[in-house]
Amino acid sequence: MIVLLLLALALVPHGAHAGGNQVVQVDKTWTCTSKVDLDLVKVTMTRAVIGNRKLEDAVHLRNGCTGRIGRLEIVQWAADGVKIAQGAHDLTVGGGSIRCLGKAPTLHQDGIQALGGARITFHDLTIDCGRQQDRLIDSNFFVNEAGKSTQPPTDIVCDGCWLGGWAAHTVNLQTSVRSGVTDSTLCVARFPKLTFQVGSGAVDPVRTRNRILQCGNGQLTLDRGRRTVVFGRPLVLTGLFLGQAPGSPVSAEERPQGSSRFVPLPGTAHSSTNGHFTLVLRPRVGGTVRLRSGSTVGPVATVHVRPRVLLTRSHGRLVAKVVAGRSYAGRTTMLQALHKGRWGTVRKVVLGRGSKAVFSPGIAGVRVRLAVPATRGYLAATSGAIRL
């Protein structure tokens, strides 16, 4: 009797438990190649399997797999949740969950990846493989003829499912027949317009009675670009509102230099179908600007402002004026002349009321400009040059 028990235990793979109508195993791909009638298939893949691509997926449904799985529970730290190949057919899954908590660094991860197969239905399944901090996560539900398949996946359907956010696509239907998602809830994808993508190769795609929801806050990003502007001129900020429904408002707040709090800036943009936004600001003083949409706070950027410096001639005299968000009255500026390709100060000019001064240049036959030194909130600036 003891010998028979030991022999039976030896036939169960390491990390697996098979008993009654269920399969429970860890760090070993469960592969279905025949008819099954199971109450539970539970597979956990830890980081320990990362490195051998053949061993990283949780479940493979291959040629000959058919029947019933009452509940599917997958926790994945390495690769795909379920991969369906040509020859798997007439299989129903009654519910459960696929949760992807991590993956191999360079792998494109999917919750369900159907490369072939026919008449496979997942009912009431939660698929949540997107993660805000990770990239290269393609889809929660991906259907496309690929690999060794010679026929498109047909009638591969997720019915009454819940599909989480932050994958590049929530649902991605490419070359397939009558496949897709119905009566399900889809969270907005990382790239909003890819929440439910249907390619030209999808024949009669299934996409009825679905709901697209905003599941949690999105993420505001800011493109690199110009961050210095002359007072009164527009500063254009562009970026993406990831994981957020299109049409969401984006505004900015400013914390001027020397201040401890942010105040709203005029102007509001709205995200497009791909999440892109363009926000036009006219900052009055240099400081820190951050993006905001409701309770979602975005990245910060340091914005520099130069005062607008004007130098003109009037009846043989020079008129100097500085335009900024605060007065320059009482501040000293420099009249500079160009000599042998270099600018040098020839006299100092103190601005009066209205940040303005009228004075005689005292020189002739040269090109001159007005230079204004930096001060709190403003960079140094110069006027355009004029010839005396």
Secondary structure, DSSP 8 states (H G I E B T S, - for coil): -HHHHHHHHHTS-TTEEEETTEEEEESS-EEE-SEEEESEEEEEE-GGGTT-GGGT-SEEE-TT-EEEES-EEEEESSS-SEEE-TT-EEEEE--EEEEE----TT--EEEEEESS-EEEEEESEEEE---TT---EEEEEEE---TT-SS--EEEEEES-EE-S-SSEEEEE-SEES-EEES-EEE--SSGGGTEEE-TTEES-B--S-EEE--S--EE-------EEETTS-EEEEEEEETS-TT-EEEEEEEETT-SS-EEEEEEEE--TTSEEEEEE--SS-EEEEEEETTEEEEEEEEEEE-EEEEEEETTEEEEEEE-SS--TT-EEEEEEEETTEEEEEEEEE--GGGEEEE-----SSEEEEEE--BTTB--EE---EE-
